[in-house]
Amino acid sequence: MENAPVHIPFALGLSLEEWQSRAEAVSAFRKFLATTLGRDMVSVLYTQQPTGYPTRDREISDTHAAIELGRKEGYEDCLRIIRSMTAFPTTVPEHIESDFGYEELLKREGLLTEKPET
């Protein structure tokens, strides 16, 4: 059966973060998406969304509308993950002290005249 879909085995448990930590995987996927075949494949994914409201101009129940909205949002999440598979993880600098400018805010509001004791 030449036209039968190809079975793609899915490994369980690989996260986006694990994928992004493998530079060879990110680089290979970027190279693939730079090809005509890769761009065409992603184009099909974007244009063939299996969602939408097939009952336009007809009343639909709130439940049906919620189901369709959930399907659409889930599909868009999947497309965002595919785009994220071309990005290396961002690195976070060392610890950044977070004081949220609390003292400055209190001084500006006239609620603090001197530094509080800690």
One Martini backbone bead per residue (centre of mass of N, CA, C, O) as a GRO file, in nm:
protein
  118
    1MET     BB    1   0.082   0.047   0.031
    2GLU     BB    2   0.171   0.352  -0.082
    3ASN     BB    3  -0.066   0.556   0.056
    4ALA     BB    4  -0.003   0.492   0.329
    5PRO     BB    5   0.050   0.577   0.625
    6VAL     BB    6   0.305   0.656   0.832
    7HIS     BB    7   0.449   0.523   1.102
    8ILE     BB    8   0.506   0.715   1.399
    9PRO     BB    9   0.711   0.689   1.652
   10PHE     BB   10   0.653   0.777   1.992
   11ALA     BB   11   0.819   0.913   2.233
   12LEU     BB   12   0.825   0.919   2.572
   13GLY     BB   13   0.901   1.228   2.761
   14LEU     BB   14   0.983   1.453   2.568
   15SER     BB   15   1.079   1.768   2.604
   16LEU     BB   16   1.137   2.081   2.506
   17GLU     BB   17   1.386   2.124   2.684
   18GLU     BB   18   1.535   1.872   2.587
   19TRP     BB   19   1.547   1.945   2.293
   20GLN     BB   20   1.694   2.228   2.327
   21SER     BB   21   1.957   2.089   2.461
   22ARG     BB   22   1.989   1.973   2.162
   23ALA     BB   23   2.168   2.111   1.923
   24GLU     BB   24   2.137   1.902   1.689
   25ALA     BB   25   1.827   1.916   1.676
   26VAL     BB   26   1.784   2.216   1.625
   27SER     BB   27   1.964   2.240   1.374
   28ALA     BB   28   1.821   2.027   1.198
   29PHE     BB   29   1.541   2.165   1.202
   30ARG     BB   30   1.628   2.430   1.078
   31LYS     BB   31   1.731   2.312   0.813
   32PHE     BB   32   1.466   2.183   0.727
   33LEU     BB   33   1.294   2.459   0.734
   34ALA     BB   34   1.484   2.586   0.497
   35THR     BB   35   1.342   2.413   0.316
   36THR     BB   36   1.095   2.354   0.102
   37LEU     BB   37   0.973   2.112   0.248
   38GLY     BB   38   0.956   2.242   0.529
   39ARG     BB   39   0.778   2.485   0.451
   40ASP     BB   40   0.545   2.316   0.334
   41MET     BB   41   0.475   2.161   0.588
   42VAL     BB   42   0.404   2.411   0.763
   43SER     BB   43   0.188   2.520   0.576
   44VAL     BB   44  -0.007   2.287   0.615
   45LEU     BB   45  -0.044   2.319   0.920
   46TYR     BB   46  -0.171   2.611   0.896
   47THR     BB   47  -0.406   2.549   0.668
   48GLN     BB   48  -0.516   2.256   0.821
   49GLN     BB   49  -0.703   2.326   1.038
   50PRO     BB   50  -0.926   2.119   1.244
   51THR     BB   51  -1.095   2.390   1.270
   52GLY     BB   52  -1.391   2.550   1.359
   53TYR     BB   53  -1.703   2.674   1.229
   54PRO     BB   54  -1.927   2.468   1.057
   55THR     BB   55  -2.198   2.644   1.173
   56ARG     BB   56  -2.255   2.878   1.012
   57ASP     BB   57  -2.552   3.052   1.056
   58ARG     BB   58  -2.586   2.875   1.315
   59GLU     BB   59  -2.685   2.739   1.587
   60ILE     BB   60  -2.499   2.691   1.889
   61SER     BB   61  -2.373   2.563   2.149
   62ASP     BB   62  -2.173   2.626   2.409
   63THR     BB   63  -2.031   2.355   2.403
   64HIS     BB   64  -1.947   2.355   2.105
   65ALA     BB   65  -1.788   2.619   2.120
   66ALA     BB   66  -1.584   2.521   2.335
   67ILE     BB   67  -1.468   2.288   2.176
   68GLU     BB   68  -1.365   2.451   1.932
   69LEU     BB   69  -1.183   2.639   2.094
   70GLY     BB   70  -1.003   2.417   2.216
   71ARG     BB   71  -0.899   2.304   1.950
   72LYS     BB   72  -0.770   2.564   1.846
   73GLU     BB   73  -0.578   2.616   2.085
   74GLY     BB   74  -0.429   2.343   2.071
   75TYR     BB   75  -0.319   2.378   1.784
   76GLU     BB   76  -0.164   2.642   1.840
   77ASP     BB   77   0.021   2.519   2.053
   78CYS     BB   78   0.156   2.318   1.865
   79LEU     BB   79   0.279   2.531   1.673
   80ARG     BB   80   0.450   2.669   1.892
   81ILE     BB   81   0.624   2.424   1.955
   82ILE     BB   82   0.747   2.392   1.677
   83ARG     BB   83   0.884   2.670   1.682
   84SER     BB   84   1.048   2.610   1.952
   85MET     BB   85   1.232   2.380   1.817
   86THR     BB   86   1.428   2.627   1.690
   87ALA     BB   87   1.515   2.690   1.988
   88PHE     BB   88   1.713   2.792   2.218
   89PRO     BB   89   1.773   2.821   2.525
   90THR     BB   90   1.752   3.034   2.772
   91THR     BB   91   1.954   3.228   2.970
   92VAL     BB   92   2.009   3.281   3.308
   93PRO     BB   93   2.121   3.472   3.511
   94GLU     BB   94   2.211   3.521   3.777
   95HIS     BB   95   2.114   3.630   4.051
   96ILE     BB   96   1.840   3.852   4.106
   97GLU     BB   97   1.761   4.105   4.285
   98SER     BB   98   1.439   4.144   4.453
   99ASP     BB   99   1.267   4.459   4.548
  100PHE     BB  100   1.058   4.633   4.371
  101GLY     BB  101   1.103   4.927   4.485
  102TYR     BB  102   0.979   4.970   4.771
  103GLU     BB  103   1.130   5.207   4.901
  104GLU     BB  104   1.084   5.414   4.675
  105LEU     BB  105   0.778   5.413   4.694
  106LEU     BB  106   0.751   5.504   4.988
  107LYS     BB  107   0.904   5.769   4.953
  108ARG     BB  108   0.724   5.891   4.728
  109GLU     BB  109   0.460   5.866   4.928
  110GLY     BB  110   0.565   5.942   5.230
  111LEU     BB  111   0.607   5.656   5.415
  112LEU     BB  112   0.931   5.704   5.401
  113THR     BB  113   1.230   5.840   5.557
  114GLU     BB  114   1.373   5.571   5.638
  115LYS     BB  115   1.543   5.299   5.669
  116PRO     BB  116   1.464   4.996   5.741
  117GLU     BB  117   1.488   4.749   5.960
  118THR     BB  118   1.623   4.393   5.940
   0.00000   0.00000   0.00000
